[in-house]
Amino acid sequence: MSASGDVGNNKSTQSGNAALHGMTLVSGAAIAYVATQVLFALSSGSTFKPTSPTCKYKQFYESIQDFFNDPDMEEEVQDILEY
């Protein structure tokens, strides 16, 4: 919402990070990274530590990576990446 209260009139002239870095497809690693960052943002932790005692972020990230790399989940992974 702009200062004048208009909704939907945002005319951004800057590229997002994905465009700046030539990212045209989403990868399993990118999804795992974002999911881990969201988990941290929703947690009560004040600093990000991969092996926090309250939430093992590294283990969480690696389990998502394992899913995307599992040959038995190839069809599901493809559906997710295409979505």
Phi and psi restraints in degrees (range 20) as a CNS / XPLOR table:
assign (resid 1 and name C) (resid 2 and name N)
       (resid 2 and name CA) (resid 2 and name C) 1.0 -82.2 20.0 2
assign (resid 2 and name N) (resid 2 and name CA)
       (resid 2 and name C) (resid 3 and name N) 1.0 173.0 20.0 2
assign (resid 2 and name C) (resid 3 and name N)
       (resid 3 and name CA) (resid 3 and name C) 1.0 -60.6 20.0 2
assign (resid 3 and name N) (resid 3 and name CA)
       (resid 3 and name C) (resid 4 and name N) 1.0 -28.6 20.0 2
assign (resid 3 and name C) (resid 4 and name N)
       (resid 4 and name CA) (resid 4 and name C) 1.0 -84.1 20.0 2
assign (resid 4 and name N) (resid 4 and name CA)
       (resid 4 and name C) (resid 5 and name N) 1.0 -4.3 20.0 2
assign (resid 4 and name C) (resid 5 and name N)
       (resid 5 and name CA) (resid 5 and name C) 1.0 93.0 20.0 2
assign (resid 5 and name N) (resid 5 and name CA)
       (resid 5 and name C) (resid 6 and name N) 1.0 -0.6 20.0 2
assign (resid 5 and name C) (resid 6 and name N)
       (resid 6 and name CA) (resid 6 and name C) 1.0 -71.3 20.0 2
assign (resid 6 and name N) (resid 6 and name CA)
       (resid 6 and name C) (resid 7 and name N) 1.0 138.0 20.0 2
assign (resid 6 and name C) (resid 7 and name N)
       (resid 7 and name CA) (resid 7 and name C) 1.0 -112.5 20.0 2
assign (resid 7 and name N) (resid 7 and name CA)
       (resid 7 and name C) (resid 8 and name N) 1.0 136.0 20.0 2
assign (resid 7 and name C) (resid 8 and name N)
       (resid 8 and name CA) (resid 8 and name C) 1.0 86.7 20.0 2
assign (resid 8 and name N) (resid 8 and name CA)
       (resid 8 and name C) (resid 9 and name N) 1.0 7.0 20.0 2
assign (resid 8 and name C) (resid 9 and name N)
       (resid 9 and name CA) (resid 9 and name C) 1.0 -105.8 20.0 2
assign (resid 9 and name N) (resid 9 and name CA)
       (resid 9 and name C) (resid 10 and name N) 1.0 21.3 20.0 2
assign (resid 9 and name C) (resid 10 and name N)
       (resid 10 and name CA) (resid 10 and name C) 1.0 -73.5 20.0 2
assign (resid 10 and name N) (resid 10 and name CA)
       (resid 10 and name C) (resid 11 and name N) 1.0 121.3 20.0 2
assign (resid 10 and name C) (resid 11 and name N)
       (resid 11 and name CA) (resid 11 and name C) 1.0 -116.1 20.0 2
assign (resid 11 and name N) (resid 11 and name CA)
       (resid 11 and name C) (resid 12 and name N) 1.0 77.4 20.0 2
assign (resid 11 and name C) (resid 12 and name N)
       (resid 12 and name CA) (resid 12 and name C) 1.0 -66.5 20.0 2
assign (resid 12 and name N) (resid 12 and name CA)
       (resid 12 and name C) (resid 13 and name N) 1.0 138.7 20.0 2
assign (resid 12 and name C) (resid 13 and name N)
       (resid 13 and name CA) (resid 13 and name C) 1.0 -115.1 20.0 2
assign (resid 13 and name N) (resid 13 and name CA)
       (resid 13 and name C) (resid 14 and name N) 1.0 4.5 20.0 2
assign (resid 13 and name C) (resid 14 and name N)
       (resid 14 and name CA) (resid 14 and name C) 1.0 -110.8 20.0 2
assign (resid 14 and name N) (resid 14 and name CA)
       (resid 14 and name C) (resid 15 and name N) 1.0 144.6 20.0 2
assign (resid 14 and name C) (resid 15 and name N)
       (resid 15 and name CA) (resid 15 and name C) 1.0 -76.2 20.0 2
assign (resid 15 and name N) (resid 15 and name CA)
       (resid 15 and name C) (resid 16 and name N) 1.0 148.5 20.0 2
assign (resid 15 and name C) (resid 16 and name N)
       (resid 16 and name CA) (resid 16 and name C) 1.0 -79.2 20.0 2
assign (resid 16 and name N) (resid 16 and name CA)
       (resid 16 and name C) (resid 17 and name N) 1.0 171.9 20.0 2
assign (resid 16 and name C) (resid 17 and name N)
       (resid 17 and name CA) (resid 17 and name C) 1.0 -57.6 20.0 2
assign (resid 17 and name N) (resid 17 and name CA)
       (resid 17 and name C) (resid 18 and name N) 1.0 -39.3 20.0 2
assign (resid 17 and name C) (resid 18 and name N)
       (resid 18 and name CA) (resid 18 and name C) 1.0 -60.6 20.0 2
assign (resid 18 and name N) (resid 18 and name CA)
       (resid 18 and name C) (resid 19 and name N) 1.0 -45.2 20.0 2
assign (resid 18 and name C) (resid 19 and name N)
       (resid 19 and name CA) (resid 19 and name C) 1.0 -68.1 20.0 2
assign (resid 19 and name N) (resid 19 and name CA)
       (resid 19 and name C) (resid 20 and name N) 1.0 -40.1 20.0 2
assign (resid 19 and name C) (resid 20 and name N)
       (resid 20 and name CA) (resid 20 and name C) 1.0 -61.7 20.0 2
assign (resid 20 and name N) (resid 20 and name CA)
       (resid 20 and name C) (resid 21 and name N) 1.0 -31.0 20.0 2
assign (resid 20 and name C) (resid 21 and name N)
       (resid 21 and name CA) (resid 21 and name C) 1.0 -103.2 20.0 2
assign (resid 21 and name N) (resid 21 and name CA)
       (resid 21 and name C) (resid 22 and name N) 1.0 11.6 20.0 2
assign (resid 21 and name C) (resid 22 and name N)
       (resid 22 and name CA) (resid 22 and name C) 1.0 68.4 20.0 2
assign (resid 22 and name N) (resid 22 and name CA)
       (resid 22 and name C) (resid 23 and name N) 1.0 26.0 20.0 2
assign (resid 22 and name C) (resid 23 and name N)
       (resid 23 and name CA) (resid 23 and name C) 1.0 -81.1 20.0 2
assign (resid 23 and name N) (resid 23 and name CA)
       (resid 23 and name C) (resid 24 and name N) 1.0 111.6 20.0 2
assign (resid 23 and name C) (resid 24 and name N)
       (resid 24 and name CA) (resid 24 and name C) 1.0 -110.1 20.0 2
assign (resid 24 and name N) (resid 24 and name CA)
       (resid 24 and name C) (resid 25 and name N) 1.0 -13.6 20.0 2
assign (resid 24 and name C) (resid 25 and name N)
       (resid 25 and name CA) (resid 25 and name C) 1.0 -132.7 20.0 2
assign (resid 25 and name N) (resid 25 and name CA)
       (resid 25 and name C) (resid 26 and name N) 1.0 153.7 20.0 2
assign (resid 25 and name C) (resid 26 and name N)
       (resid 26 and name CA) (resid 26 and name C) 1.0 -93.5 20.0 2
assign (resid 26 and name N) (resid 26 and name CA)
       (resid 26 and name C) (resid 27 and name N) 1.0 141.2 20.0 2
assign (resid 26 and name C) (resid 27 and name N)
       (resid 27 and name CA) (resid 27 and name C) 1.0 -112.1 20.0 2
assign (resid 27 and name N) (resid 27 and name CA)
       (resid 27 and name C) (resid 28 and name N) 1.0 163.1 20.0 2
assign (resid 27 and name C) (resid 28 and name N)
       (resid 28 and name CA) (resid 28 and name C) 1.0 -60.9 20.0 2
assign (resid 28 and name N) (resid 28 and name CA)
       (resid 28 and name C) (resid 29 and name N) 1.0 -36.9 20.0 2
assign (resid 28 and name C) (resid 29 and name N)
       (resid 29 and name CA) (resid 29 and name C) 1.0 -64.3 20.0 2
assign (resid 29 and name N) (resid 29 and name CA)
       (resid 29 and name C) (resid 30 and name N) 1.0 -39.5 20.0 2
assign (resid 29 and name C) (resid 30 and name N)
       (resid 30 and name CA) (resid 30 and name C) 1.0 -65.3 20.0 2
assign (resid 30 and name N) (resid 30 and name CA)
       (resid 30 and name C) (resid 31 and name N) 1.0 -41.5 20.0 2
assign (resid 30 and name C) (resid 31 and name N)
       (resid 31 and name CA) (resid 31 and name C) 1.0 -64.9 20.0 2
assign (resid 31 and name N) (resid 31 and name CA)
       (resid 31 and name C) (resid 32 and name N) 1.0 -42.7 20.0 2
assign (resid 31 and name C) (resid 32 and name N)
       (resid 32 and name CA) (resid 32 and name C) 1.0 -62.1 20.0 2
assign (resid 32 and name N) (resid 32 and name CA)
       (resid 32 and name C) (resid 33 and name N) 1.0 -41.6 20.0 2
assign (resid 32 and name C) (resid 33 and name N)
       (resid 33 and name CA) (resid 33 and name C) 1.0 -63.2 20.0 2
assign (resid 33 and name N) (resid 33 and name CA)
       (resid 33 and name C) (resid 34 and name N) 1.0 -49.1 20.0 2
assign (resid 33 and name C) (resid 34 and name N)
       (resid 34 and name CA) (resid 34 and name C) 1.0 -63.7 20.0 2
assign (resid 34 and name N) (resid 34 and name CA)
       (resid 34 and name C) (resid 35 and name N) 1.0 -42.7 20.0 2
assign (resid 34 and name C) (resid 35 and name N)
       (resid 35 and name CA) (resid 35 and name C) 1.0 -60.7 20.0 2
assign (resid 35 and name N) (resid 35 and name CA)
       (resid 35 and name C) (resid 36 and name N) 1.0 -38.9 20.0 2
assign (resid 35 and name C) (resid 36 and name N)
       (resid 36 and name CA) (resid 36 and name C) 1.0 -67.4 20.0 2
assign (resid 36 and name N) (resid 36 and name CA)
       (resid 36 and name C) (resid 37 and name N) 1.0 -40.0 20.0 2
assign (resid 36 and name C) (resid 37 and name N)
       (resid 37 and name CA) (resid 37 and name C) 1.0 -66.0 20.0 2
assign (resid 37 and name N) (resid 37 and name CA)
       (resid 37 and name C) (resid 38 and name N) 1.0 -38.5 20.0 2
assign (resid 37 and name C) (resid 38 and name N)
       (resid 38 and name CA) (resid 38 and name C) 1.0 -65.9 20.0 2
assign (resid 38 and name N) (resid 38 and name CA)
       (resid 38 and name C) (resid 39 and name N) 1.0 -43.1 20.0 2
assign (resid 38 and name C) (resid 39 and name N)
       (resid 39 and name CA) (resid 39 and name C) 1.0 -57.9 20.0 2
assign (resid 39 and name N) (resid 39 and name CA)
       (resid 39 and name C) (resid 40 and name N) 1.0 -44.5 20.0 2
assign (resid 39 and name C) (resid 40 and name N)
       (resid 40 and name CA) (resid 40 and name C) 1.0 -63.4 20.0 2
assign (resid 40 and name N) (resid 40 and name CA)
       (resid 40 and name C) (resid 41 and name N) 1.0 -44.2 20.0 2
assign (resid 40 and name C) (resid 41 and name N)
       (resid 41 and name CA) (resid 41 and name C) 1.0 -61.3 20.0 2
assign (resid 41 and name N) (resid 41 and name CA)
       (resid 41 and name C) (resid 42 and name N) 1.0 -33.2 20.0 2
assign (resid 41 and name C) (resid 42 and name N)
       (resid 42 and name CA) (resid 42 and name C) 1.0 -86.0 20.0 2
assign (resid 42 and name N) (resid 42 and name CA)
       (resid 42 and name C) (resid 43 and name N) 1.0 -8.4 20.0 2
assign (resid 42 and name C) (resid 43 and name N)
       (resid 43 and name CA) (resid 43 and name C) 1.0 -83.9 20.0 2
assign (resid 43 and name N) (resid 43 and name CA)
       (resid 43 and name C) (resid 44 and name N) 1.0 174.3 20.0 2
assign (resid 43 and name C) (resid 44 and name N)
       (resid 44 and name CA) (resid 44 and name C) 1.0 -93.5 20.0 2
assign (resid 44 and name N) (resid 44 and name CA)
       (resid 44 and name C) (resid 45 and name N) 1.0 3.4 20.0 2
assign (resid 44 and name C) (resid 45 and name N)
       (resid 45 and name CA) (resid 45 and name C) 1.0 -69.1 20.0 2
assign (resid 45 and name N) (resid 45 and name CA)
       (resid 45 and name C) (resid 46 and name N) 1.0 144.5 20.0 2
assign (resid 45 and name C) (resid 46 and name N)
       (resid 46 and name CA) (resid 46 and name C) 1.0 -98.8 20.0 2
assign (resid 46 and name N) (resid 46 and name CA)
       (resid 46 and name C) (resid 47 and name N) 1.0 -17.8 20.0 2
assign (resid 46 and name C) (resid 47 and name N)
       (resid 47 and name CA) (resid 47 and name C) 1.0 -134.2 20.0 2
assign (resid 47 and name N) (resid 47 and name CA)
       (resid 47 and name C) (resid 48 and name N) 1.0 147.8 20.0 2
assign (resid 47 and name C) (resid 48 and name N)
       (resid 48 and name CA) (resid 48 and name C) 1.0 -88.5 20.0 2
assign (resid 48 and name N) (resid 48 and name CA)
       (resid 48 and name C) (resid 49 and name N) 1.0 118.3 20.0 2
assign (resid 48 and name C) (resid 49 and name N)
       (resid 49 and name CA) (resid 49 and name C) 1.0 -128.6 20.0 2
assign (resid 49 and name N) (resid 49 and name CA)
       (resid 49 and name C) (resid 50 and name N) 1.0 123.9 20.0 2
assign (resid 49 and name C) (resid 50 and name N)
       (resid 50 and name CA) (resid 50 and name C) 1.0 -53.7 20.0 2
assign (resid 50 and name N) (resid 50 and name CA)
       (resid 50 and name C) (resid 51 and name N) 1.0 -29.0 20.0 2
assign (resid 50 and name C) (resid 51 and name N)
       (resid 51 and name CA) (resid 51 and name C) 1.0 -119.0 20.0 2
assign (resid 51 and name N) (resid 51 and name CA)
       (resid 51 and name C) (resid 52 and name N) 1.0 45.2 20.0 2
assign (resid 51 and name C) (resid 52 and name N)
       (resid 52 and name CA) (resid 52 and name C) 1.0 -56.2 20.0 2
assign (resid 52 and name N) (resid 52 and name CA)
       (resid 52 and name C) (resid 53 and name N) 1.0 140.4 20.0 2
assign (resid 52 and name C) (resid 53 and name N)
       (resid 53 and name CA) (resid 53 and name C) 1.0 -65.6 20.0 2
assign (resid 53 and name N) (resid 53 and name CA)
       (resid 53 and name C) (resid 54 and name N) 1.0 -27.4 20.0 2
assign (resid 53 and name C) (resid 54 and name N)
       (resid 54 and name CA) (resid 54 and name C) 1.0 -84.8 20.0 2
assign (resid 54 and name N) (resid 54 and name CA)
       (resid 54 and name C) (resid 55 and name N) 1.0 -27.2 20.0 2
assign (resid 54 and name C) (resid 55 and name N)
       (resid 55 and name CA) (resid 55 and name C) 1.0 -151.4 20.0 2
assign (resid 55 and name N) (resid 55 and name CA)
       (resid 55 and name C) (resid 56 and name N) 1.0 121.6 20.0 2
assign (resid 55 and name C) (resid 56 and name N)
       (resid 56 and name CA) (resid 56 and name C) 1.0 -86.8 20.0 2
assign (resid 56 and name N) (resid 56 and name CA)
       (resid 56 and name C) (resid 57 and name N) 1.0 86.3 20.0 2
assign (resid 56 and name C) (resid 57 and name N)
       (resid 57 and name CA) (resid 57 and name C) 1.0 -61.5 20.0 2
assign (resid 57 and name N) (resid 57 and name CA)
       (resid 57 and name C) (resid 58 and name N) 1.0 -39.9 20.0 2
assign (resid 57 and name C) (resid 58 and name N)
       (resid 58 and name CA) (resid 58 and name C) 1.0 -62.4 20.0 2
assign (resid 58 and name N) (resid 58 and name CA)
       (resid 58 and name C) (resid 59 and name N) 1.0 -45.2 20.0 2
assign (resid 58 and name C) (resid 59 and name N)
       (resid 59 and name CA) (resid 59 and name C) 1.0 -62.7 20.0 2
assign (resid 59 and name N) (resid 59 and name CA)
       (resid 59 and name C) (resid 60 and name N) 1.0 -41.1 20.0 2
assign (resid 59 and name C) (resid 60 and name N)
       (resid 60 and name CA) (resid 60 and name C) 1.0 -61.1 20.0 2
assign (resid 60 and name N) (resid 60 and name CA)
       (resid 60 and name C) (resid 61 and name N) 1.0 -49.0 20.0 2
assign (resid 60 and name C) (resid 61 and name N)
       (resid 61 and name CA) (resid 61 and name C) 1.0 -59.2 20.0 2
assign (resid 61 and name N) (resid 61 and name CA)
       (resid 61 and name C) (resid 62 and name N) 1.0 -47.5 20.0 2
assign (resid 61 and name C) (resid 62 and name N)
       (resid 62 and name CA) (resid 62 and name C) 1.0 -65.6 20.0 2
assign (resid 62 and name N) (resid 62 and name CA)
       (resid 62 and name C) (resid 63 and name N) 1.0 -33.1 20.0 2
assign (resid 62 and name C) (resid 63 and name N)
       (resid 63 and name CA) (resid 63 and name C) 1.0 -68.1 20.0 2
assign (resid 63 and name N) (resid 63 and name CA)
       (resid 63 and name C) (resid 64 and name N) 1.0 -35.5 20.0 2
assign (resid 63 and name C) (resid 64 and name N)
       (resid 64 and name CA) (resid 64 and name C) 1.0 -68.3 20.0 2
assign (resid 64 and name N) (resid 64 and name CA)
       (resid 64 and name C) (resid 65 and name N) 1.0 -42.3 20.0 2
assign (resid 64 and name C) (resid 65 and name N)
       (resid 65 and name CA) (resid 65 and name C) 1.0 -59.6 20.0 2
assign (resid 65 and name N) (resid 65 and name CA)
       (resid 65 and name C) (resid 66 and name N) 1.0 -42.0 20.0 2
assign (resid 65 and name C) (resid 66 and name N)
       (resid 66 and name CA) (resid 66 and name C) 1.0 -58.6 20.0 2
assign (resid 66 and name N) (resid 66 and name CA)
       (resid 66 and name C) (resid 67 and name N) 1.0 -41.5 20.0 2
assign (resid 66 and name C) (resid 67 and name N)
       (resid 67 and name CA) (resid 67 and name C) 1.0 -60.2 20.0 2
assign (resid 67 and name N) (resid 67 and name CA)
       (resid 67 and name C) (resid 68 and name N) 1.0 -48.8 20.0 2
assign (resid 67 and name C) (resid 68 and name N)
       (resid 68 and name CA) (resid 68 and name C) 1.0 -67.7 20.0 2
assign (resid 68 and name N) (resid 68 and name CA)
       (resid 68 and name C) (resid 69 and name N) 1.0 -22.6 20.0 2
assign (resid 68 and name C) (resid 69 and name N)
       (resid 69 and name CA) (resid 69 and name C) 1.0 -98.6 20.0 2
assign (resid 69 and name N) (resid 69 and name CA)
       (resid 69 and name C) (resid 70 and name N) 1.0 -0.5 20.0 2
assign (resid 69 and name C) (resid 70 and name N)
       (resid 70 and name CA) (resid 70 and name C) 1.0 -77.7 20.0 2
assign (resid 70 and name N) (resid 70 and name CA)
       (resid 70 and name C) (resid 71 and name N) 1.0 117.8 20.0 2
assign (resid 70 and name C) (resid 71 and name N)
       (resid 71 and name CA) (resid 71 and name C) 1.0 -60.3 20.0 2
assign (resid 71 and name N) (resid 71 and name CA)
       (resid 71 and name C) (resid 72 and name N) 1.0 -28.3 20.0 2
assign (resid 71 and name C) (resid 72 and name N)
       (resid 72 and name CA) (resid 72 and name C) 1.0 -71.1 20.0 2
assign (resid 72 and name N) (resid 72 and name CA)
       (resid 72 and name C) (resid 73 and name N) 1.0 -15.0 20.0 2
assign (resid 72 and name C) (resid 73 and name N)
       (resid 73 and name CA) (resid 73 and name C) 1.0 -107.1 20.0 2
assign (resid 73 and name N) (resid 73 and name CA)
       (resid 73 and name C) (resid 74 and name N) 1.0 15.9 20.0 2
assign (resid 73 and name C) (resid 74 and name N)
       (resid 74 and name CA) (resid 74 and name C) 1.0 -54.4 20.0 2
assign (resid 74 and name N) (resid 74 and name CA)
       (resid 74 and name C) (resid 75 and name N) 1.0 -44.7 20.0 2
assign (resid 74 and name C) (resid 75 and name N)
       (resid 75 and name CA) (resid 75 and name C) 1.0 -66.1 20.0 2
assign (resid 75 and name N) (resid 75 and name CA)
       (resid 75 and name C) (resid 76 and name N) 1.0 -44.2 20.0 2
assign (resid 75 and name C) (resid 76 and name N)
       (resid 76 and name CA) (resid 76 and name C) 1.0 -64.0 20.0 2
assign (resid 76 and name N) (resid 76 and name CA)
       (resid 76 and name C) (resid 77 and name N) 1.0 -42.0 20.0 2
assign (resid 76 and name C) (resid 77 and name N)
       (resid 77 and name CA) (resid 77 and name C) 1.0 -61.6 20.0 2
assign (resid 77 and name N) (resid 77 and name CA)
       (resid 77 and name C) (resid 78 and name N) 1.0 -44.7 20.0 2
assign (resid 77 and name C) (resid 78 and name N)
       (resid 78 and name CA) (resid 78 and name C) 1.0 -60.8 20.0 2
assign (resid 78 and name N) (resid 78 and name CA)
       (resid 78 and name C) (resid 79 and name N) 1.0 -42.9 20.0 2
assign (resid 78 and name C) (resid 79 and name N)
       (resid 79 and name CA) (resid 79 and name C) 1.0 -60.6 20.0 2
assign (resid 79 and name N) (resid 79 and name CA)
       (resid 79 and name C) (resid 80 and name N) 1.0 -43.2 20.0 2
assign (resid 79 and name C) (resid 80 and name N)
       (resid 80 and name CA) (resid 80 and name C) 1.0 -64.5 20.0 2
assign (resid 80 and name N) (resid 80 and name CA)
       (resid 80 and name C) (resid 81 and name N) 1.0 -46.7 20.0 2
assign (resid 80 and name C) (resid 81 and name N)
       (resid 81 and name CA) (resid 81 and name C) 1.0 -67.5 20.0 2
assign (resid 81 and name N) (resid 81 and name CA)
       (resid 81 and name C) (resid 82 and name N) 1.0 -31.9 20.0 2
assign (resid 81 and name C) (resid 82 and name N)
       (resid 82 and name CA) (resid 82 and name C) 1.0 -74.2 20.0 2
assign (resid 82 and name N) (resid 82 and name CA)
       (resid 82 and name C) (resid 83 and name N) 1.0 -31.0 20.0 2
